[in-house]
């Protein structure tokens, strides 16, 4: 198949590209002109620059492609922003950028057989916070409490509004693995013998290893499914300390100071970090969105549909995934 992966230079996108090549597909990497190609060095990769923020430019870029090539069989839209200085930029990049892309595909008559959109569990927000926690269901009403989650939900609703559009929406929970930079900060902290967590109410969190997320994507392609949305996660949840404990073990750290702070402390720190990011012009890992994400207590989600319909099961539980991730960080001198 001829497959386009947008956001190919990103953490998840680079793994999608690698798996596509491994499976023998003709893979096109959609990148910005300024994107790093550090993890896109395979000579079999075809590149195309795409500007989702400028519809006229985007149509020109796609027109140049179709003059020499046939349309893609499948598009995996992994491009998007997870951190922004201005919350309005989430809408501009994640929502408007997706709309610009799809409208250009339709105008040029190059809509693929499948359009796989990487959304997020964050589109639902804290909808099942009462104990004992129950998995979030696809039938629940989304109520995002972050600008990021709202932008992803707007994009989802747009895709569903198009008659006969061959969308597949995947909503992963926390994605971790080699090359990832946010969870990596936790490993850095633990190497310094400090583990910071917030909130005294029990928290159940979920994860998906990047290679398992990629596995789910290619299962959706293999099955040819369209018009469906799926959560992508390990079926089980973990207590808030599980990840840090696995990291500590893999790093061989004997003693770690575990600091649990009330939520108001995180809120204050996040507000300060967000203010400082506007001064420096660089998005901060800690911000009001991140505060709401960390405040949410229940991240369980129903994975039975993806297991039943696509035959999906994880290859990496958190323990195995953490071991492989820390090994990569060490080998590549991140730690």
Secondary structure, 3 states (H helix, E strand, C coil): CEEEEECCCCHHHHHHHHHHHHCCCEEEEEECCCCCCCCCCCCCCEEEECCCCCHHHHHHHHHHHHCCCCCCCEEEECCCCCCCCCCHHHHHHHHHHHHHHHHHHHHCCCCCCEEEEECCHHHCCCCCCCCCCCCECCCCCCCCCCHHHHHHHHHHHHHHHCCCCCEEEEEECEEECCCCCHHHHHHHHHHCCEEEEECCCCCEECEEEHHHHHHHHHHHHHHCCCCEEEEECCCCCEECCHHHHHHHHHHCCCCCEEEEECHHHHHHHHHHHHHHHHHHCCCCCCCHHHHHHHHCCECCECCHHHHHHHCCCCCCCHHHHHHHHHHHHHHCCCC
